[in-house]
Amino acid sequence: MANTQVILTEPIAGLGAEADVVKVKPGFARNFLIPRGKAFEVTPATMKKLNSLKTKRAEREARELNEAEELARRINKLKVTMTLETGETGKAFGSITAKDIAEKLKGDLGGLEIERHRIVLERPIKDSGAHEIEIKLHHDVVAKLNLNVKSSGKTEGAAAAEEAPEAEPEGFRSKAKARHSK
C-alpha cells in the first residue's frame, strides 16, 4: 500500500514538526491529520504555503529558546532548601523526588511550572547535604539547580521521651478476657 505525503501544520510527537513533509498511511492522513487541520496534502498550491509555515516554525523555535534561556538564568541563581524526615541514626524515612522538586520550584518561580520529566534525577534523594540537579528546559538549554537538603531528625532526648511508655498506676490490673462458650 502506498504512502501519502503531507505537510504538517503543527508539531506531532513521533512524526515531525510543523512545515515538515512526511509520508504517512493514507487512512491516517484522510481520517485524522487533514480533518483536524494538523496537515495539508502535498499539492502545488500547498507547497506555496510551505515557506510561511517554515517562518512560523522558526519564530516559534526562537521564542522557545529565548524563554528557556531566561528560565535557566533564573534557576541557576536559585538556592533551594528542602527538609528530609530522618530518624536519630540519620536514616531517611522518605525521599525527595522530581515531583517534590517541581512543586518547590513552582512556588519559588512565582507559579511557573516545570514538568517533572525535565528534572534529571538518577534516583530519589535520600541523604542530606548539597546537591546539584540538572533541569533540561530545551534540547540546547540545561539549568543547574543548587538544592540543599536538611535533615529534620529527632534529637536523642526527644526520641527517648516519646518511646518511654507512661508508668502504670500501682494496683492497676487489666481485666480478664471474656471466654465464649458454645
N, C-alpha and C positions, 0 to 999 in steps of 0.2 A: 504494500500500500504506500502510495506517495505521500510525502510530507508537504505541508503548505508553508510558505514564507509569510511572516507577519512582521510589522514594525510595532514594537512595544511603546505605549504612551506613558507608562509608569513602571517603576521597578517591581519585578515579580521574583520572589525568592526561588532560587533553583533554575531560573530561566534566563534572566538578564535584567539590565537597567533600561531606563527609557531611551529611546532612539536606537536601540539595538535591533538589528534584523536577525530574527531567529527562525529556525524550522521547527514546526510543531505538527502534531497529528491534525488532520482536517476537522475531526469532531471536536477537539479541544478548542480550535480556533473558532469554529462555527457556533458552538454551543456555549462557550464560556468567555473567551477573550474578546471577541468582536461585539457581542451584545452588551457587555458590561463596559465597553469603552476603554478596555485595557490594551487594545491593539487595533491596528488597521491592516487590511490585506495589502500586499505589495502590488501596486499598480503605478503607472506613470504619474498619475495625479498625487498619490500619497508619497511618492518619492520626493516631490517638491516640498512636502511638509517636513521631511526629514531634517532639513537644516534648522528649522525653527525648533524642533524637538531637541536637537543637539545643543543649541544655545541655551534652551531651558534647563537641560541636564547640567551643563557646565556652570550655570548660575547657581543651581541648587547645590551642587557639589562644593563650589567655592564657599557658599554661605555655611554649609555644614562644617567645613574645615575651619572656618573662622570661629564659629561658635564653639567647636571642640577645643581649639587652642585657647580661647578665652577662659573656658571652664577649667582647662588643665592648669592655667596660671593661678586661678582661684584655689584649686585643690592642692597645688604644690605649696601654697602659703599656709594652709590649714595645719593645725596640730590638734588632733582629736584624742580625747581621753575617754576610755570606757572602763567599766569595772567588771571583774570576773569573780563570781562567787567561788570561794575556795575554803577548804577546811583548815584546821590548825596545822596539819602536816604540809600544806601547800598544794594538795591535790585538788584539781578543778572539779566542781560539781556540774559544770556545763561547758559551753564553748561559745566563742564569738564567730558567727558565720557571715557569709557575704550579705545575707539578708539583714542581719543586725547592723552591719556597716552601712548598707544602703539607707536604712531608716535613720541612722545617726546623721549621715551626710545630708539627708533631706531637710532635717532641722537646721543644720549648720549652714547650708547654702540658701536658706530662705525659701524653702518649699520646692526647689528644683530637684526633680527625681533623677536618679541614676539607676539604670537597670542592674539588678544583682548579678546578671550574667556577664556584665562588663568588668566586674571586680574579680581579679585573679588571685585566688587562694588555692594552694595545693591541697590543704586540709584545714578544717576549722582551727582557730587559735585557742589553745588550751593552757597557755602559760603567760605569766605576766612579764612586763618589760616593754621595750620599744620594738616596733615592727614597721617595716616599710612595705606598703602594699601597692601593687600596680593596678591601675584602672585604665582599661582600653576604651577610650572615648571615640576613636575613629581609627581606621586602619593605619593612619600615619601618626596619630597622636596618642601618647601614653602618659598619664599623670602618675605621680608618686605621692601617696598619702602617708604622712607620718602618724602612726597610731601608737598611743601609749596605753598599755593595759595595766590597770592597777588591780591588786588582789584585795578582796573585801573579806578576808578570812577573819574568824573569831579569835580573840585572844585566849590564851590557855585558861586564865582565871574565869572568864565568862563562860567558856565551854564546859568547864568542870562544874560550875554552879548550875548550868542547865541540865547536865546529865545526872546530878545527885538527886535522888528522889527525896521527897519530904519525909521526915520521920513520922511513923505512925504513932498515934497517942497510945500510952500504956494502957493495957487492959482491953484493947480492941481486938475482937476476933471476927473473922469473916463468917458469914452464915454457911451452913452446910448445904451442899447441893441437893436439890429435890430429887427423889428417886421415883421413877414412874413404874407402875406395875400394870400388867396386862389383865 
